[in-house]
Amino acid sequence: MHVKRLSSVLAVLMASTLFSILPAVAMQSASSTKHAAKSSAPAASTSLVDLNTATKDQLKALPGVGDVYAQKIIDGRPYANKTQLKSKNIVPAATYTKISKLVIANQPAK
């Protein structure tokens, strides 16, 4: 009888210890995930594809852009700005929405 009571007390102590530790572990895991997301964001913003100088392979690496759209982008050069992809009907609006944050139209130096 005394052993049952002791084992019950030990089980309650272990359970309460686990329940007090789990939230701290979850918070630590969440903060490390946020830190990883923040550190990867600047790298993405520096690798914009220039519509006026990109190779066909670089253009094909964009989401929704295959051989046909890549060639249409090359044939439509030069671009004053990236919105001309839509206004000149080079790519459909859905594709433009996918790639608009990944491209830029730099102007050559004069």
C-alpha positions as a printed Julia matrix, in Angstrom:
110×3 Matrix{Float64}:
  0.0    0.0     0.0
  2.82   2.36    0.9
  4.6    1.52   -2.37
  1.49   2.33   -4.42
  1.19   5.73   -2.75
  4.89   6.47   -3.34
  4.68   5.47   -7.0
  1.56   7.64   -7.44
  3.32  10.65   -5.93
  6.34  10.08   -8.17
  4.11   9.8   -11.24
  2.37  13.09  -10.39
  5.72  14.82   -9.83
  7.08  13.58  -13.16
  3.92  14.61  -15.02
  3.93  18.09  -13.5
  7.62  18.5   -14.34
  6.99  17.51  -17.95
  4.02  19.85  -18.29
  6.06  22.75  -16.93
  8.98  22.08  -19.29
  7.03  21.52  -22.52
  5.86  25.16  -23.02
  9.42  26.41  -22.6
 10.71  23.91  -25.16
  7.93  24.85  -27.58
  8.7   28.57  -27.23
 12.4   27.95  -27.79
 11.62  25.94  -30.91
  9.31  28.65  -32.25
 11.86  31.4   -31.67
 14.58  29.45  -33.46
 12.23  28.93  -36.42
 11.51  32.68  -36.57
 15.23  33.43  -36.43
 15.89  31.05  -39.32
 13.13  32.71  -41.4
 14.53  36.19  -40.72
 18.05  35.18  -41.7
 16.93  33.71  -45.04
 14.8   36.71  -46.08
 17.63  39.13  -46.97
 19.27  36.58  -49.25
 16.12  36.32  -51.36
 15.83  40.07  -51.87
 19.36  40.41  -53.25
 18.92  37.83  -56.01
 16.47  39.63  -58.27
 16.46  38.57  -61.92
 17.01  41.47  -64.32
 14.56  41.19  -67.21
 16.87  43.11  -69.54
 19.98  40.96  -69.05
 18.89  37.55  -67.74
 19.69  34.42  -69.7
 16.97  32.07  -70.85
 17.92  29.59  -68.11
 17.7   32.28  -65.43
 14.24  33.24  -66.66
 13.11  29.6   -66.8
 14.06  29.25  -63.12
 11.26  31.68  -62.24
  7.94  30.08  -61.17
  5.51  29.69  -64.04
  8.09  30.6   -66.71
  9.03  27.93  -69.22
 10.72  27.95  -72.62
  7.96  29.92  -74.35
  7.6   32.71  -71.78
 11.36  32.98  -71.33
 11.78  33.5   -75.07
  8.91  36.01  -75.15
 10.59  37.98  -72.34
 13.88  38.01  -74.25
 12.17  39.04  -77.5
 10.32  41.9   -75.77
 13.47  43.62  -74.47
 14.25  46.28  -73.38
 11.83  46.88  -70.52
 11.51  50.27  -68.84
  9.9   48.58  -65.83
  8.75  45.13  -64.85
  5.04  45.94  -65.22
  5.56  45.96  -68.98
  5.5   42.17  -68.81
  1.75  42.52  -68.26
  1.05  45.63  -70.32
  2.83  44.2   -73.4
  1.05  40.83  -72.87
  4.36  38.99  -72.53
  3.11  36.85  -69.63
 -0.4   36.38  -68.21
 -1.43  38.19  -65.03
 -1.25  35.0   -62.94
  2.37  34.39  -63.95
  3.25  38.04  -63.4
  1.84  37.82  -59.88
  4.12  34.84  -59.17
  7.29  36.51  -60.44
  6.76  40.23  -59.75
  8.71  40.17  -56.48
 11.55  38.18  -58.07
 12.32  40.38  -61.08
 13.57  43.87  -61.83
 14.12  45.88  -65.02
 17.43  47.69  -64.64
 18.28  50.35  -67.21
 21.72  50.36  -68.82
 24.06  53.16  -67.78
 24.28  56.01  -70.28
